Amino acid sequence: MYGRCTWSLCTLFSSCQILSFMKKIPSEIRTIFHHQLYITIQRETYIFQASSTKKMLKRLAITNIASCDIFQGEGIPTSWGRLYGGQAVTQSLMAAQSTIENKNLHVHSLHGYFILAGDPSIPILYEVDRVRDGKSMATRMVKALQVNKCIFQMIVSFHRDEQGPSYSIPLSNLRGFVASENRWRQATEILTPNCLIKNGIEASRHNNSSWITMIEAGQGGGEYWRCQWMKFNPTVEDKELTRAQQYQVLCYMSDMQLVGTVRKPHGDIFSMSISLDHTVYFHRQFDPTKWLLVYSETSTSSGARGIARSTVYQLPEAAMAGDSIKHAEDAVRVATFAQEALIRVPRHWNRPSNL
């Protein structure tokens, strides 16, 4: 409540009027107002900085503390006030990677739980536990803390490259039902990013930054699914991403569409929607600076919780040359995301008779 009051003060009155008002209220409440006013000003300033800073990985970088398996990261303020979950996932991965001495090992999966909402105005400590170090695999447990409280915990598994048979469900097998058209829309009907931009479809930004470009690829999707093109925008000064950095970038992107997908079948009825857990599987190598096709769907929700899963494909540039995807059989599945979300309705919500 005090945060909302402070914001109203900032927008309706001048600084002199605010100071005059502060002198007339009790000291304990004045302290709260001062704190909230500081946080509000800092947050607005940092949001501008986040949108104008081009080097994403530099903003996400963590520093080692006392040569221990403890690292510190700085929060990136968000337009919604809480720490972005994808940042906690990415910096946890960075911390885990920093403790892997065998450079032939690469992350292949991670599983995390969001325990408390993070505050982007407070630094985050990442404690890494070296659970196992083997010749072909390694395991790390990472705990993210703010104000001595765990806000996120994640287990990360690393694996060396090995030979083996390969299979992936073809992109052409993906489809989503569109009730308004009373038909299944095939993945081969998806328009390429260049065609969508040419047709006036605007790309969206995440958290007011230019780091990631997202374009709706499935005309808004269907009742339970959506499809997006996504890619990372490196600057001219950026060097070619290392393999470890490619995984970091995809982790940062992985939390951008899942909660919204869980909400999709119900419409805009929720008073709260947040991530509860997060999973990423890395199947094949990829280049996040080139377009990735992310197909997301939700399969069930009840009791104020729902789950969603995303399958991530990358196509060769030749398949993207025209207006629609060509040679969909050449697409490779590079990753899978999964998440459970908490979706709460207002107290006055009336349960529909058909639910």
LOGUKE-662561 format. One record per residue (C-alpha): residue number from 1; x, y negated, z negated. Coordinates in steps of 0.02 Angstrom, whole numbers, always signed. Layout:
// LOGUKE-662561
(site NUM, (X, Y, Z))
...
END
This chain:
// LOGUKE-662561
(site 1, (+0, +0, +0))
(site 2, (+139, -122, -48))
(site 3, (+225, -92, +119))
(site 4, (+67, -139, +214))
(site 5, (+43, -294, +106))
(site 6, (+222, -348, +137))
(site 7, (+202, -327, +324))
(site 8, (+44, -436, +317))
(site 9, (+141, -568, +221))
(site 10, (+280, -566, +350))
(site 11, (+162, -589, +495))
(site 12, (+42, -717, +420))
(site 13, (+151, -834, +318))
(site 14, (+316, -926, +331))
(site 15, (+466, -879, +223))
(site 16, (+437, -1031, +110))
(site 17, (+255, -981, +81))
(site 18, (+310, -803, +39))
(site 19, (+439, -863, -88))
(site 20, (+310, -977, -169))
(site 21, (+188, -832, -179))
(site 22, (+320, -717, -254))
(site 23, (+349, -834, -402))
(site 24, (+166, -818, -454))
(site 25, (+159, -626, -465))
(site 26, (+226, -513, -605))
(site 27, (+412, -471, -597))
(site 28, (+388, -282, -578))
(site 29, (+274, -305, -427))
(site 30, (+392, -440, -359))
(site 31, (+534, -314, -361))
(site 32, (+431, -193, -257))
(site 33, (+387, -331, -134))
(site 34, (+570, -381, -118))
(site 35, (+620, -201, -82))
(site 36, (+481, -176, +46))
(site 37, (+517, -344, +128))
(site 38, (+701, -297, +146))
(site 39, (+657, -127, +219))
(site 40, (+532, -206, +341))
(site 41, (+657, -334, +405))
(site 42, (+796, -204, +418))
(site 43, (+683, -81, +507))
(site 44, (+628, -207, +638))
(site 45, (+809, -260, +665))
(site 46, (+871, -81, +682))
(site 47, (+731, -32, +801))
(site 48, (+791, -171, +917))
(site 49, (+968, -108, +898))
(site 50, (+913, +70, +936))
(site 51, (+829, +16, +1095))
(site 52, (+977, -88, +1152))
(site 53, (+1117, +34, +1105))
(site 54, (+1154, +142, +1255))
(site 55, (+1268, +273, +1182))
(site 56, (+1152, +397, +1097))
(site 57, (+1286, +519, +1040))
(site 58, (+1384, +376, +961))
(site 59, (+1231, +330, +857))
(site 60, (+1208, +511, +806))
(site 61, (+1391, +541, +763))
(site 62, (+1429, +608, +589))
(site 63, (+1584, +582, +482))
(site 64, (+1672, +710, +373))
(site 65, (+1686, +675, +187))
(site 66, (+1842, +722, +86))
(site 67, (+1892, +859, +208))
(site 68, (+1750, +967, +140))
(site 69, (+1604, +1045, +235))
(site 70, (+1503, +889, +196))
(site 71, (+1459, +759, +327))
(site 72, (+1368, +593, +330))
(site 73, (+1255, +525, +466))
(site 74, (+1166, +359, +483))
(site 75, (+980, +351, +513))
(site 76, (+907, +282, +673))
(site 77, (+751, +180, +629))
(site 78, (+590, +226, +715))
(site 79, (+433, +134, +764))
(site 80, (+331, +251, +650))
(site 81, (+439, +222, +496))
(site 82, (+499, +399, +456))
(site 83, (+660, +482, +512))
(site 84, (+640, +566, +681))
(site 85, (+645, +755, +656))
(site 86, (+750, +781, +812))
(site 87, (+886, +674, +733))
(site 88, (+895, +785, +579))
(site 89, (+902, +940, +690))
(site 90, (+1038, +866, +801))
(site 91, (+1149, +802, +661))
(site 92, (+1129, +968, +568))
(site 93, (+1188, +1056, +725))
(site 94, (+1335, +935, +739))
(site 95, (+1384, +974, +559))
(site 96, (+1374, +1161, +589))
(site 97, (+1475, +1148, +750))
(site 98, (+1610, +1050, +658))
(site 99, (+1645, +1201, +546))
(site 100, (+1663, +1329, +687))
(site 101, (+1849, +1359, +712))
(site 102, (+1827, +1488, +851))
(site 103, (+1794, +1375, +1002))
(site 104, (+1732, +1525, +1103))
(site 105, (+1574, +1528, +997))
(site 106, (+1424, +1424, +1051))
(site 107, (+1255, +1396, +969))
(site 108, (+1120, +1514, +1034))
(site 109, (+979, +1483, +908))
(site 110, (+929, +1376, +760))
(site 111, (+784, +1379, +639))
(site 112, (+743, +1235, +522))
(site 113, (+613, +1177, +396))
(site 114, (+563, +996, +367))
(site 115, (+543, +983, +179))
(site 116, (+523, +797, +144))
(site 117, (+498, +646, +256))
(site 118, (+665, +562, +290))
(site 119, (+698, +377, +274))
(site 120, (+799, +306, +421))
(site 121, (+865, +163, +315))
(site 122, (+960, +282, +200))
(site 123, (+1116, +381, +252))
(site 124, (+1097, +570, +264))
(site 125, (+1218, +697, +190))
(site 126, (+1238, +865, +277))
(site 127, (+1307, +1008, +173))
(site 128, (+1365, +1160, +272))
(site 129, (+1379, +1336, +202))
(site 130, (+1491, +1454, +302))
(site 131, (+1380, +1607, +286))
(site 132, (+1476, +1718, +408))
(site 133, (+1624, +1710, +526))
(site 134, (+1640, +1858, +644))
(site 135, (+1734, +1888, +806))
(site 136, (+1579, +1876, +915))
(site 137, (+1453, +1786, +802))
(site 138, (+1449, +1659, +662))
(site 139, (+1313, +1591, +548))
(site 140, (+1295, +1424, +460))
(site 141, (+1168, +1356, +337))
(site 142, (+1147, +1168, +337))
(site 143, (+1058, +1064, +205))
(site 144, (+1014, +881, +240))
(site 145, (+997, +770, +86))
(site 146, (+940, +594, +46))
(site 147, (+944, +523, -131))
(site 148, (+998, +695, -194))
(site 149, (+842, +778, -122))
(site 150, (+839, +905, +19))
(site 151, (+737, +838, +164))
(site 152, (+782, +971, +293))
(site 153, (+864, +1141, +295))
(site 154, (+922, +1240, +447))
(site 155, (+1011, +1402, +488))
(site 156, (+1116, +1404, +647))
(site 157, (+1186, +1556, +738))
(site 158, (+1333, +1553, +858))
(site 159, (+1381, +1685, +987))
(site 160, (+1522, +1707, +1110))
(site 161, (+1480, +1726, +1296))
(site 162, (+1452, +1907, +1342))
(site 163, (+1402, +2000, +1499))
(site 164, (+1229, +2079, +1510))
(site 165, (+1074, +2099, +1618))
(site 166, (+972, +1943, +1652))
(site 167, (+784, +1917, +1668))
(site 168, (+670, +1767, +1659))
(site 169, (+485, +1745, +1695))
(site 170, (+481, +1650, +1860))
(site 171, (+426, +1469, +1856))
(site 172, (+293, +1513, +1984))
(site 173, (+208, +1623, +1852))
(site 174, (+175, +1474, +1738))
(site 175, (+1, +1402, +1752))
(site 176, (-120, +1300, +1649))
(site 177, (-310, +1291, +1653))
(site 178, (-387, +1121, +1691))
(site 179, (-568, +1118, +1631))
(site 180, (-613, +961, +1729))
(site 181, (-562, +1050, +1890))
(site 182, (-624, +1222, +1833))
(site 183, (-467, +1305, +1898))
(site 184, (-292, +1359, +1853))
(site 185, (-156, +1238, +1905))
(site 186, (+1, +1324, +1966))
(site 187, (+178, +1271, +1923))
(site 188, (+216, +1257, +2108))
(site 189, (+92, +1112, +2116))
(site 190, (+201, +1005, +2004))
(site 191, (+267, +850, +2088))
(site 192, (+451, +806, +2076))
(site 193, (+508, +656, +1970))
(site 194, (+555, +555, +2125))
(site 195, (+381, +581, +2198))
(site 196, (+295, +535, +2035))
(site 197, (+396, +375, +2018))
(site 198, (+363, +334, +2201))
(site 199, (+176, +356, +2168))
(site 200, (+181, +230, +2025))
(site 201, (+188, +350, +1877))
(site 202, (+281, +259, +1738))
(site 203, (+416, +346, +1639))
(site 204, (+396, +338, +1450))
(site 205, (+527, +302, +1319))
(site 206, (+553, +384, +1152))
(site 207, (+569, +264, +1005))
(site 208, (+592, +113, +1119))
(site 209, (+761, +176, +1180))
(site 210, (+827, +208, +1355))
(site 211, (+919, +366, +1304))
(site 212, (+787, +490, +1364))
(site 213, (+671, +474, +1514))
(site 214, (+506, +569, +1509))
(site 215, (+377, +582, +1649))
(site 216, (+211, +674, +1637))
(site 217, (+222, +806, +1772))
(site 218, (+53, +892, +1755))
(site 219, (-66, +744, +1773))
(site 220, (-92, +744, +1585))
(site 221, (-102, +933, +1575))
(site 222, (-252, +1030, +1515))
(site 223, (-345, +1061, +1353))
(site 224, (-203, +1156, +1271))
(site 225, (-48, +1119, +1376))
(site 226, (+59, +982, +1450))
(site 227, (+207, +974, +1568))
(site 228, (+346, +845, +1570))
(site 229, (+504, +804, +1662))
(site 230, (+642, +751, +1541))
(site 231, (+824, +700, +1557))
(site 232, (+962, +614, +1462))
(site 233, (+1027, +449, +1532))
(site 234, (+1215, +434, +1508))
(site 235, (+1297, +265, +1528))
(site 236, (+1433, +227, +1655))
(site 237, (+1561, +231, +1515))
(site 238, (+1508, +404, +1457))
(site 239, (+1624, +546, +1498))
(site 240, (+1558, +713, +1558))
(site 241, (+1468, +798, +1416))
(site 242, (+1553, +944, +1332))
(site 243, (+1454, +1104, +1311))
(site 244, (+1431, +1067, +1126))
(site 245, (+1363, +893, +1168))
(site 246, (+1242, +966, +1295))
(site 247, (+1166, +1071, +1157))
(site 248, (+1157, +918, +1045))
(site 249, (+1064, +817, +1176))
(site 250, (+937, +954, +1206))
(site 251, (+908, +970, +1018))
(site 252, (+872, +785, +1010))
(site 253, (+745, +804, +1151))
(site 254, (+665, +960, +1078))
(site 255, (+554, +873, +949))
(site 256, (+470, +749, +1067))
(site 257, (+317, +842, +1129))
(site 258, (+269, +987, +1014))
(site 259, (+162, +900, +882))
(site 260, (+67, +807, +1018))
(site 261, (+33, +973, +1103))
(site 262, (-40, +1046, +943))
(site 263, (-159, +897, +932))
(site 264, (-213, +911, +1114))
(site 265, (-364, +1028, +1100))
(site 266, (-443, +920, +965))
(site 267, (-420, +743, +1027))
(site 268, (-375, +591, +921))
(site 269, (-455, +643, +756))
(site 270, (-305, +665, +641))
(site 271, (-250, +552, +499))
(site 272, (-81, +639, +486))
(site 273, (+22, +749, +601))
(site 274, (+201, +799, +561))
(site 275, (+322, +940, +600))
(site 276, (+339, +1079, +470))
(site 277, (+473, +1184, +551))
(site 278, (+576, +1191, +711))
(site 279, (+657, +1325, +817))
(site 280, (+768, +1314, +970))
(site 281, (+834, +1460, +1073))
(site 282, (+969, +1424, +1203))
(site 283, (+962, +1552, +1344))
(site 284, (+1076, +1485, +1480))
(site 285, (+1191, +1339, +1514))
(site 286, (+1112, +1179, +1580))
(site 287, (+1146, +996, +1616))
(site 288, (+1034, +876, +1518))
(site 289, (+1086, +731, +1630))
(site 290, (+984, +815, +1768))
(site 291, (+796, +839, +1762))
(site 292, (+726, +974, +1647))
(site 293, (+547, +1036, +1665))
(site 294, (+468, +1063, +1494))
(site 295, (+304, +1161, +1488))
(site 296, (+221, +1152, +1316))
(site 297, (+67, +1243, +1255))
(site 298, (-24, +1275, +1092))
(site 299, (-106, +1442, +1056))
(site 300, (-192, +1419, +888))
(site 301, (-229, +1296, +748))
(site 302, (-326, +1314, +585))
(site 303, (-317, +1262, +404))
(site 304, (-231, +1097, +449))
(site 305, (-88, +1186, +538))
(site 306, (-53, +1231, +719))
(site 307, (+88, +1300, +824))
(site 308, (+160, +1251, +993))
(site 309, (+295, +1319, +1106))
(site 310, (+393, +1242, +1249))
(site 311, (+483, +1332, +1389))
(site 312, (+621, +1231, +1472))
(site 313, (+672, +1258, +1653))
(site 314, (+805, +1180, +1762))
(site 315, (+799, +1183, +1952))
(site 316, (+938, +1159, +2079))
(site 317, (+943, +987, +2159))
(site 318, (+892, +1061, +2328))
(site 319, (+727, +1117, +2252))
(site 320, (+692, +938, +2196))
(site 321, (+724, +851, +2362))
(site 322, (+543, +840, +2420))
(site 323, (+380, +783, +2342))
(site 324, (+341, +953, +2267))
(site 325, (+450, +1092, +2198))
(site 326, (+527, +1203, +2329))
(site 327, (+600, +1375, +2298))
(site 328, (+527, +1388, +2122))
(site 329, (+606, +1560, +2110))
(site 330, (+775, +1473, +2093))
(site 331, (+723, +1389, +1930))
(site 332, (+811, +1457, +1776))
(site 333, (+741, +1458, +1600))
(site 334, (+871, +1374, +1491))
(site 335, (+787, +1356, +1321))
(site 336, (+633, +1386, +1215))
(site 337, (+566, +1271, +1078))
(site 338, (+439, +1319, +945))
(site 339, (+359, +1224, +803))
(site 340, (+222, +1229, +673))
(site 341, (+140, +1062, +636))
(site 342, (+36, +996, +492))
(site 343, (-120, +912, +563))
(site 344, (-234, +834, +434))
(site 345, (-404, +757, +465))
(site 346, (-478, +612, +366))
(site 347, (-576, +657, +209))
(site 348, (-739, +599, +288))
(site 349, (-714, +716, +437))
(site 350, (-868, +819, +477))
(site 351, (-831, +995, +539))
(site 352, (-913, +1024, +710))
(site 353, (-1041, +1163, +711))
(site 354, (-946, +1259, +845))
(site 355, (-786, +1275, +741))
END
